[in-house]
Amino acid sequence: MSTAEETVGGEPQPWGEVTPDAARRLLVAAVEAFAERGYHATTTRDIAGRAGMSPAALYIHYKTKEELLHRISRIGHEKALDVLRTAADSEGTPAERLAEAVRSFVRWHAGQHTVARVVQYELDALGPDARAEIVELRRRNDAAVRGIIEDGVAAGDFDVPDVRGTTLAVLSLCIDVARWFNVNGPRTPDEVGALYADLVLRMVGAKG
């Protein structure tokens, strides 16, 4: 199984919705190539070769290399947003919801670290329209976490003088897991998620 298809820590694979199979294989190959070489250093020939296809076959499913990156980015950001919204909309205290949001978001970035590296760090390679769509998805991620923190402040459960700045710090902390996580390292995605949830609750001064 390729690194872009592997599942670590029980995280569901994000490419199930991509059809036909050839389009999915090309997407997986693109994730691997972008993560390994970077978007700009990767050619369509590299991607097609990894997928076991000819370069001409790639253009049947994707008009450009950027279209591949855009689709990868959109799927990845939508999956991450689902994770955060599920936690934000769940029952429980603000502290419980924030802890679950961080646990789940970190677990996703660790379990799908190859995908997440491309999704999070190749944004500037997209053209203006595609980039604007992904930036809007990032704003929704921000809003989901910010809403939980605002609830905690309003309830007197959190001590956060700067909600926007703290939201940015929380998301940055979680996202960076994709950069360094190693499947052969000392911690599983679940363990990293639990650690980061505890750190974030300390960051917001959660009471009790």
N, C-alpha and C positions, 0 to 999 in steps of 0.2 A: 504494500500500500504506500502511496506517495505521501510526502509530508503535508501536502495541501489537503489530502483526504483523510489523514489520520485523525482519530478522535482521542483526546486525552482527558481523563477525569470524567468520562461519561457525557461530554458535551455533544449535542446532536450536530451532524454534519450540515453545513449551510447550503449545500448545492443541490439538495433533493428536488427543488422546484425547477432546475434548469433542464430543459429538454430541447432537442433530442440528445441521445447519449454523446454524439460527436461534439455538440456544443458544450456539454458538461466537461468532457475530457479536455477540450481546448481551454476552458476556464480554469480547470485545475492546473493544467500545464502553465498557464499564464501566471497564476499565483506563485507557483514554485520558481519560475524564472524571475519574476519581479522581486520576490523575496531574496533570491540568491544574488542577482546581478544588478538589481535596480531597474526601474522602468526605462530610463533613457538608454541604458546599455543593452537592453533586450530587444531582439528583432522578431518580426513575425515568423521568420524562418526558425528561430530558436524555439518559439512556442509550438509551432506545427511539428517540429522534430520531436519534442518531448511528448507530444500527444500521439506520435506515430502516424502523422498525416503529412501530406504535401502542403507547401505554402498556399497553393491555390485552393485547397480544401478549407483553409481557415476563412477565406473571404466569402464563402457560402454562408457562414454563420455570423461573422463579425466583419463590418466594413473596414474598420481600422483597429490598430493596437489600442488607441484611446477608448474605443467603444468597449473593449474587453476590460480595461481598468475601470471604466465608469460602472459597468455592470457588477464587477467584483466589489467596488466601493459601495454601491447602493445596497446590494444584498447584505454585505457585512454591517453597514450602519443600521439597516432596518432590523437585523437580528439583535444587535446590541441595544437598540431602542426598545425592542420588545422585552428584553431582559430588564431594563430599567423601569419601564412602565408597569410591568407585572409587579415589581416590588413596590413602586410608588402607589399603586392602586390597591395594594393588599390591606387587610385588616391589621391593626396593631398600633402601637405607639410610634411617634416619629423616630425614636431610637431604634426600634425593632425594624421599621421599614428602611431606614438608612443603612442599618447593618446588612439587611438582606440585599439591598441594592448593590452595595459594595461587594459583598460576597459573590453575588451572581455575576456582576460586571467583571470582577477580577478573574473569576473562574472561567468566564468566556474568553478573556484575553490570554489566559494561560493555556486553556484547552485548545484554542484555535490560534495559537501564537503566530504561526506562519501566515495565516490569512490576515490576522489583526495587524501584523507589521506592514503589510501592503495597504490595507484599508486606512490605517492611521497615519502613515508616513509618506504616502505618494500623492497626497491631495494636490499639491502644486503642479503636478504633471497634467492635470485635467484642464480642458479648455474652459472658458468663462461660464457657459451655460451648465455644463456638467458639474463644474466646481460649485456653482451657486446652489444646485440641488443638494449636493452633499453637505455644504455648509448649513443649509436649512435643517437637514437631519441632525447635524451636530447641535444646532440650537435647541432642538427638541430634547436631545439627550441632556443638555444643560438645564433646560426647564424642568425636566423630571426630577433631577437631583436637587435643584434649587427649591422646588416646591416642598420637598420633604424637609429641607433645612429651615425654610420659612415657617413651616408648621411647627417644628420643634422650638424655634425662637418664640413664636406666638404663644405656645403652650408653657413657656418658661422652662422647657426641658433642655435647651441648648443655650450656650453663651457664645454667640457669634456676632461680633461687631460689624463684620463685612461679609454679608451673605454671598454676594457675587464673587468676591475674591476667594472665599472658602470653597464655593462650588467649583471654581476653576482648579483649585489645588486638589480637591478630592478626585475630580475626573482625570487630571494629569497623573496623579499617583497611580490610579487604576490602569490607565492606558499604557503607562510605561512598562507594565509587567510583560507586555508582548515583546518588548525589546530584549529583555534579559532572561526570560523564562527558558529553562532547559529541562526536557523530559527526564534527563538523567541526573538532575539536581537533587538536593536533599528534601525538597518539599513537593507535594502534589498540588494540583490546582485548588483543591478543596482547602488544603492547609494554608496556602498563600491567601486565599479568600478570607479565611477566618482571621488570619493575622492582620490583614488590611482593614477588615471590618472593625476590629478592636482599635487599631491605630486611628481610624477616622472618628470613632466615637470619642476618643480622647481629644482629637483635634477640635471637635465642636463643643467640648465641655459637657458631654451628656451626663445628666444627673441620674443617679440610681443605677 
